[in-house]
Amino acid sequence: MPSLPLPSRRRFLGAAGAIGAAAAFAGTGPAEAVDNDVVPIDWRNLGTYPGADAAGRRVKEILAGSSRYLIGPWYAATYTRYLPDGYIDLKGTDERAVRLPAMAAVAAATALTTRTYDERTLSAANATIRTRNLIRTLAARHRANNTDAATRWGGDWQTALWAYYTALAGWLMWDALDATDRGQVAAMLIWEADRLTTGNDIFLVGTSGHQLYMTRTDGTVVSPGDSKAEEENWSAAALSLAAVMMPGHPHHARWTRRNIELLLAAAACPADLTSDETINGIRLSSWLRGTNIADDGTLQNHARLHPLYMVAFDQSLYQGFVFGLANRAAPRAALHNIDRTYAALVEKPFALPDGGTSPIYRANSPEIYYPEGNDWGTHFPFYFGNFDLLVSLTGQDTGIDPAAAKWERLHNQDQLTLMSRFADGRTYGADAENTYYGREHRIGAMAGQAYLTLFLARNTTGNRLRWR
């Protein structure tokens, strides 16, 4: 893959007064380990993927539009000044201040490195500068690199996910980062990954606080209506990325083991508690101490059976591309019970309010049926189309009818219909469509990771999505 375009070394004001920072390019050889043993992606051995197949065209268009919006108008309106230390002003340390730019960085970094970026309103060179701004500032503000309690983030229940997004974007654009940036990206990810290895088969971190299961083996419901699946697979994501980026690090084995543990706990169902199956060295009946999903593949969140959290297992399936970027096989644990959950979306009947039944996926329609309602809004086609694509590419729809590829087409075409309402690449209009304040950023992060999965599955060197 060609190197990224070289940005100017001078600071400049972009459209709407957005700021930029000079990016120093210091390329490394594809097998050279630098900065805490980070091994850069060897793009030359991964072939090319033009996104010319039907699913590829849809996801490519979603990614191009979303990244153009996020690194263009959104960035310009959000980041208008430097702080005295030369970093952009994140305006806080909470989810809005950290997760949102991290997701935007994933979208933009993917679009730039896979040559899907749309330059119609901002050049690739300037988009590269802005993306680097996000990555370097987020990493510098993490507590691994920052002693200022007023401006640092990290060590909270969701921060492993924010670190994963930031480090993934940084790894994709490694050549655009200088030595300081690289070291801080690595330190941030190491800190969050190491924190997660302190947990056990009951607790996420340490020996108290957040537990791994909604329901314990003795029947105790630890968190009524609140599956722990999502936070475990996003925590596993940080562990997987650390292990892949830094295969020679002294903590590699611990990260690898804990990644597998969290993947299995996230998708554990009652049948697993008596199963003799061993996955990646872990016997389910011996290690698991509870469950997060039902045997029928459904799960609860926000005190309801919640389809949006069923498709949050996308984060487990993204491990295919993370390992594939290093030409390695992902752990089989990432696929555990995905087929159960997908069957529940496509085939399981649920009662309708006026009588009769319907699956969550409505026949021959992009419409989603929420059996117990949806407290997040009304329009989420790409959340489902993204999951459909991942299920199809990983073969987790075997025996399920209709197959995932059909649903991907329906849901992602509906996503493109939403986007067609706007000229700037965004998806949403009225807040009621999706009430999450990071709704555009969520679309961008999903699109980036979905396209990377397609890239690894359908590149010119052959399918790199492998499972061991």
N, C-alpha and C positions, 0 to 999 in steps of 0.2 A: 504494500500500500504506500502511495506517495506520502512524503512528509507534509505536515501542515503548512499553510501559507505563513510566511514570515511577516509578523506585524511590525509596525514602526517602533523605533526605540523612544519616541517622544510621547509625552502625555498629550492627550487631546480631548476636546469636547465633542461627543457624538451628537446624534439627533436628540432633540429635546433636552440638551444640556447634560446627557449622560457622560460619565467620566470613563476614561480608559487608563490603563497602566502599561508601561512598556514590558514586553515579555522577552526575556533572554532565553534563547534557544541553546540548549547544550545537549546535543544528541548523543545517545549511547548505542553501542552495538547491541544486537538483539539478544545475545546471551550474557551480556555484562551485568553483574550484580552490583547495585549501588544503593547507598542510603539505607542502612539497616537490611541489607541483603535483598532489596526489591529487585526482581527480575522483570525488565520491561517486556511488553507484549511484542512478540516477533511477528509483525504484520506480514512480512515477506513470505512466511510459510503458511499463512492462513488463506491465501488465494484472494479472490474477489467475489463480490455478490452485488449485482446491479439492482436487485429487487424487482426483476421484470416479471416474475410469476404473479398470479392474481392476488394472493395473500400479501406478497411482498409489495405490490403496488399500493395496496390499501394502507398497510402499516407505514410505508415510506411517506405517503402523503400526509398521514396523521403526524408523524415525527417531524416532517419538514415544516408543517404549519405551526405546530406547537412550539418547536424550538425557535422559529422565527419570531413568534409572539413573545416568548419568555426572555430571550436574549436581546430583543429589540424594544418594543414599547414598554413591557413590564420593567425591564432593567433600567431603562432610561428614566422612568417615573420614580423608581425606588431608590436608586443610588446616585446621588447628586453631589457628593463631596468626599474628599479624602479626610481621614483623621491625621493628626500630626505624625503618627508613625508610618504613614504611607499606605495604610490599608483602607478599604471602603468602610463606610459606617453601616454595620448590620442593624443598628437601632434596637438592640436587645440581645437576649440570650435564650429566649423561649422558642417554642416550635415555629411560630410565625417568622422569627428572625433568623433561624438556622435551618430548619428543615426545608423551607420553601426555596431559598437560594441553592441549597444542595440538590434538590430535585431538578431545578432549572439547569444546574451545571451538568447533570447526567444527560438531559435532553440535548443540550447544546454540544457537549463533548461527543456524544454519539453521532449526531448529525454531521459534525465537522470531520470526525475521523473516518466515517463511512461514506463521505462524499454525498450525503443526502441533504446538506444544508442549503436552504433557499436564500440566495443573495439579493432578492429583489429590493429589499429596503435597508440592508446593512451588509457590508462586504464580509466575506469569510475572515479576512485579516482582522477586522475590527471585532467581529464576533469572537474570534480566538482570544483577543485581548480581554474582552469582557468576561469570558468564561474563565480565563486564568485568574482574573480578579476575584471571582467567586470562590474558586478552589483555594487560592493562597490565603485569602482572608479567613475563610471558615477554618482551615487547618491552624492558622496562627492563633485564632481565638480559642481553640480547644485547650482545656486545662493541662494537657500534656505539654503544651508550649507556652502557656500564659499563666502568670501568677496573679493577675489582677482579678479579684473576686467580682468586680463590677462588670467585667466584660467577658469572662470565660464561661464556657459551656462544657458539658460532659458529665458522665457519671449518673445520669438519671435513667428512668425506665425506658425511654425511647431513644436515647442518644446513640446507642449502637447503630440504629438505622440511619441517623443523620451522618454518622461517621462513615458508614458503608457507602452512602450516596457520594459523599465528598471524595472518599478514597477511590471509588470506581471512576468518577470523572477525572481525578488526578492521574490514575493509571492509564486511562485512555489517552490522556494528553501529556504523558510523561515528558516528551520532548519539548513541550512548551513551558515546563517548570524549571526554575533554576535550582541550585543545590540546596538552598535554604528551604524553598517550597517543598521539595521532595522529602527532605528530612522531617519537616513538620507534618506532612501527609502521613508518612510512615509512623511517626511517633503517636499521632492521634489514633490511628487504627490499632496499633499495638496496645495502647492504653485501654481502649474499649474492649478489645478481644481478651486481654489478660483479666480484666474485671469479670468477664463472663465465665472464665475457667474456675473461679472460686466457688461456683455453685455445685449442687449435687443432684441426686435423683428426685429431690423434692423441691428445692429452691432454685430460682434462676441465678441469683447471686448470693454468695455466702450461705449462712444457715438460718436466715430469717427473711421476712419481707415477702416479696412476690414469689408465689409458688408456681410450679410447672403445670398444674392441673386444675381444671374447674371442679372435677369430682375425684375424690380419693378412692382407693380400692376398698375401703371399709364403708363406702357409701356417703361419706361426708361431702357435702357440697361446699367447697371452699369459697367460690365466687358465683353465687346464683345468677344465671343468665349471662355469664361472662366467660366464654372460652378463653383460654390462654394461648390458643393456637397462633394468633397473629403475632403477638409479641415474641413468641419463641422462634418463629421462622424468620422474623426480621433480625433477631439477635444472632441466629445461626448464619444469616447472610454476612454479618461482619466477621464472624469466625472463618467462614469459607473464603472470603476475600483475603483476609490476612494470611491464611495458609497457602493460597495460590500465589499471591504477590511475593511472599517471603518464604519460599520452600526450604531455605537453609537456616532459618531463624531457630534459635534454641527452643522456642515455645511451640514450634510447628506441630509436634505430636499432640500437645495439649489442646491446641486450637482444633485440630482435626477430630479428635475424640469428642470434644464438647459440641462441635457442629453436628455430629451424628446423633448425639444424645438429644439435642434440642429438636432436631428434625423429627425424630421418632416420638418424642413427648408431644410435640405440636399436633400430630395426626393420630394420636393413640385413641383407640375405641375399645369398648368393653371386651370384644372378642380377642383383642391382643393380650389381655391380662392372663389368659390361659393358653396362649399360643406358644408352641415350641419353636416357632420360626426364629432364626438368627439372622440379623441384618447388619452387615458391616461390623461383625464381631459382637453384637449385642443381642442376647436372647430376650425377646420381648417380655415373656412371663416373669423373668428373673429381675429385670431392671426397672420396668415401668411401675410407678406407684399411683397411677390414676389415669384419667381419660379426659379428652377435650372434645371429641366428636362422638356422635351416636353410631351404632353399628350400621345404620342406614346411610351414613355419610353426611347427615345434617349437623349443624352446630348452632349454638346460641351465642348471641352477643347483643348488648343493649336490651337485655331482658326479652328477647324474642328469637325465633328461628330467623336467621338473618342471611339471605343469599349473598349480600355484599361481602360478608366475612367468610363465606364458603369459598369465594373466588380469591380471597387473600392468600390462598396457598400458591398463588402465582410466585410469591417470594421464594418458596421452596424450589419451584421449577426453574427459576432463573439461575440456580446453581449450575445448570447444564452449560450455559454460555460462560459463566465465570470460570469454571474449570476448563472449558473448551478453548478459551483465549490463551491458556497455557498449554494447550494440546494434552490435557489430562482428563481422565474419566472422573465424573462427579460421583458422590456416594449414592448408592442405591436407596439409602434412607430418604432422600429427597422425593422419591416417587411413592413412598409408603401411603397407602389408602387414598391416593389421588383419584383412582378409578371409582372408589366408593362415593366420594363427594361429587364427582362428575355425573355418575349415574343418578344421584339424588336430584341434580339440577335438571337433567334431561327426561328422566323416566318416572320418577316417583310422583304419584298423584296426591294433590292436596285439595281439601274442601274449598269450594267457592262460596262466597257469602250468600248468593242467591240459589244455592243448590248445585249439584254436580261437582266435578273435580277438574283440576288442571295441574300439569307440572309447572315448575318454576319457569322453564323455557316454554313459551306459548307456541303451539304448532305453527310452523311456516311464518313466523313473525319475529321481529326483533324485540317485541314486548316482553317484559319480565313480570312474572307474578310473584308478589311478596306475600306469602301466606299469612303473616302476622304484621304486615305493614313495613314501611321503610321510613325511618326517622331522618334520613340524610337527604331526601329530595326525590325528584321524579325521573331524572335522565342520567343513566349510567351505562350506555351501550358499550363503551370501550373497556370498562372494567370486566365485562363478560367476554367481549371479543378478544381481548388480550389473553384471558384464561383459556378460551377456546383454542386459540392459536398454540399456546404452550402445550395443552393437552394433546392436540393433534400431532405436533412435532415430536413429542415424547412417547406417542403411542399409548396413552393412558385412556383411550376411548374404545379399546378393543371390546367388541360385543355390545357396545352401547349404540342405540339407534334412535334418532339420526346421529351420524358421526359428527365429531367436533368441527371438521372443516366446513360443514354446512352452516353451523351456527356462527362460526367466525365470519363468514361472508355476510350473513344477515346483520350481526351486531356491529361489525366494523363499517359496513356500508351506512348503517344508521348513524354511527359516529361521524362519518364524513358529511352526512346530511346536516348534522348539527353544526359542524365547522363551516359549511358552505354559507351560513347566514352572515358571516363576518369576513372582512377583507384582511384582517391582521393575523389570522391563524389561530385565534382562540376558539374555544368550544362553547362556552356558556354565556347566556344572557341573564335572565332573571335569577336572583339568588335562590329561588325555590327549586330551580332545576338541580342544583347541587349546593347544599348549604356550607360545605367545607371551605374555609377561607383559602386553602391551598389547592382548590379544584383544578385550576389550569396547570399547576405544577405537578399534580398527581398524574394528569394525562401525559405530560411530557416525560416524566420518569418511567411510566409504564411503556410508552412508545419507544423510548430509547432501549429499554431492556428487551422488549419484544423484538425490535429490529436486530439487536445483537444476537438474539436466539436464532432468528432466521438466518443471519449471516453465518453463524457457526453450523447450522443445519444444511444450508444450501449453497455454500461457497464452492468455488471451482476445484478445490482439493478434496471434496467429499465431506460427508457428515461428520462433524467434530463433537456432536452431542453423544457422549458415551457415559455409561453407568457401570459401576463396579459393585 
